Amino acid sequence: MSAARYPGAPVLLVDDEERFLASAAMTLASEGITNIAQCPDGSLVLARLAAEEHAVVLLDISMPRVSGRELLPRIVAEHPDLPVIMITGINEADTAVECMKAGAFDYLVKPVEDARLVSAVKRAVEMRQVRRENALLVRYLLSDELAHPETFSAIITRSKKMRSIFQYAETIAGTPQPVLITGETGVGKELIAVAIHRLSGRSGEFVPVNVAGLDDTLFSDALFGHRKGGFTGADRDRSGLIESAAGGTLFLDEIGDLGPQSQVKLLRLLQEGRYYPIGSDTQRASEARFIVATNKDLRLLQEKGEFRTDLYYRLRTHHIHLPPLRSRQEDLPLLVEHFLAKAAQSLGRGAPTPPKELFTLLGAYPFPGNIRELEGMVYDAVSRHRSGMLSMESFREKIGVAEPAQASPESAAGESKLMFGEAFPTLREAEQAVIDEALKRAKGNQSVAAQLLGMSRRALNNRLQRSTR
């Protein structure tokens, strides 16, 4: 499998010195910038830019025929989003100021230090990507359309919150920067990661790994691989997941459980883009894009000293937070119908018809396990089903014994709670408040409210009649 070149569009090196072109290309390639084009003649530049999209142009000021000084204003006018880095053999402040005023992104003086060259190109690539992301985001917000809706077909939803997330995912998919996906257990974090990978157009594989429970040695071996004899028991070379995901995406799930030493190694990998397989003294370039996910509050872990702040900000260059199921209840009917059909097909029987009361019952439940929990409920109900209307008994059983969800601050907003003021309520007042809350959650359905209260519908009806006397 051939690794994808970075960046997606080529970096154009323009200089009449063939030696400088070869040296600069080699330096950039050694740091992972492998998509490079060379042009020794300034008179050919504008035609090349018109024929093909480029990520960055490195432009020598002094060239025969057409100089970089002449080309710069033309490039800025015709390709305003294309960063241009000027290169000169003369260190003159006036020339540098002139170039920056004319629209140059940066200015380098020969002989150019390798680190300075790589840093300038990487910053230019990132700036161009940010500009493109902002333009795409504005377009999506104004149009409310998805360019590739089929990519999200595995995620069953009609939620406006989820649609906004899809739009953002399309916007950031092409960038090589890390993505942090947060949300409670069972909300579909890996599905979003897969969608971002598919949208990215990267030629490599999507490689998922759950880092929870991996100590530092196992984490290093899993990611970096090892060479024969690298440690006791290493009887042969083994490639790591970074190599397996070359040109693709490496998805690290449960990143909040990563140990302190492993956090340091991951941070260094993200910063430098290079790593050593265990037992090897040869450094390798990482060509994988990182997406990480967690159901934990990383900010809280930072406050406790359990997660590095510098790693957190490096990972959340792009951040997607998936809402819990209780915050997108408009999706319940869609999801139930989807899982009914899926379960029926896997069990080799017809899909049963759900009673209308089922959606009211489910709507009053907080779903601590989110969509994964709902899927399990539906599969269990279908496996018990024999004929006619789908029974609600298995749903009642699971909802009755489930632990209440510990809602996050985002999901807790707007949820009603019983509060006691200075005047302590009487037992009758407290009972009425609980009944009112159950009816509210059941959307007025007395059968569902009675189930929530753990009483029969007749008993609830008797209490309601007493309260109106």
Phi, psi and omega in degrees: 000128179276137181286148178291146178274149180234138352286179183300320175258149186289152170270123184263118176262121182239113181196142180278354177268108182299325181295319180294320179302313182294317181294315180296319179297320180293318180297314180295318181296325180293342179253018174092357178268089192257347181266091188232136173239148182239144179217115182272359186231116182298335182289346182264353190296308185299322179293321180293320180292326178288329184276334186214143177288139178233155181272318183210151173238126170259120194234120177286135183291314186255108177220150176292164179070281178234120183274163176295328178299323178284324185287325187308305181297329178292316180295316180298321181287318185274335181224071188297337181267003183264115179291136179240125178253119182273143181231135181215156176267358182243125180271086181238125182297320182298320180294318179298314180297319179300316180294317181294322177294328181281355175113009178292147178281322181204172186218121182240144181249132176286147353288130185279127176294140182304313182297322180292320179296310182297316181299316181297317181292317180298318179296322179294318178299315181295319180296318179297320180295319178298318178299316181294319179298316180297318179295318178295319182296318177298318180297316180295318182295326181281327185263336184056037180239156174252136179286329183224068182299333181296336181294334183258017185296337180284348182256110184275113183196154166232011184290134176294328178298316181291324178297320177297322177295319178299318179298317179295319179300318177298324183293319187264355188300324185281347182281149176276357184289154180296156176233131176255124178247121180242161180153162182293167177301133174086011181271351177102036183295320181290328177298319177293320179298318178297319180297318179297319178299314181296322180289335185293336182076009181290142187278343182279184184274160168266115185244108180266146174211135176267116186272355178298131178086355178275121174284178187298321181294313180295321179297312181298317181293320181295315183281310190269339185076184180211164175256154180305128181085004181296333175201170181300125180097352179277086186269359177201163176293144175220128179286146177270175181292333177298318178291322179296329182264014181303129182076004181231219185231133174254117183257113179258106180271155181057044183295338179292346180264004183290135182289162184303314181294321179293326177299319179298317181293321179293320178299314180297321179297316181292324181287316188263336182070019182220158182204164176246123168300148180301128179086004181246144175254014178253122181283144179237149179274138176273126180243025179256146173266136185257129168236130181236157182216153177201152173257008180261161176272100184294331178293320178294321177296326176296315180299328179277355182078020183259352179217133185291133179294318182295324177291321179302312182288332176291321182287325187265037171308317170236136185229129175238124175250121181270129182287151176290163182299325181294344178265000178222056185294343177296345179272349184304309180301318179298314183293319179298313178300319180297312182289329175299313180294319181294316180293317180299319180295317182292332180266357177069041178217170180287151180287126179284162179268125180280142175289151182299327182295339182299318183291328176292318178298313181294326181294338180269359184259137186281349178049071176299333178266001175056219189295325178297322178292318178299318179300317179297321177300313183294316179300318180295318181296319180292323180294331178274341187293141178244309180195165176072213182289142179297130180287144178266000188299314182294326177295317179298319180299312183290319180292327182290331183254357184288147175284145178293147181288143171267099187288143175284165179304325181293318185279338182287337182298128177091350179279134182281143179223152175281127180237139178255123177271201180293323179275107183290133184287152172286167179300321180295318179294320179294319178299316181295323179295319179294319179297316179300319180294318179297318178295324179296314181291329180274006179054040175086355181281111186292327179297315180291319179299320179296321178295321178294326182276350179075034179222171178282162179295324180297317180298319178295318180298321178298318180293322178295321179293321179296323184288342180266355180282000000 
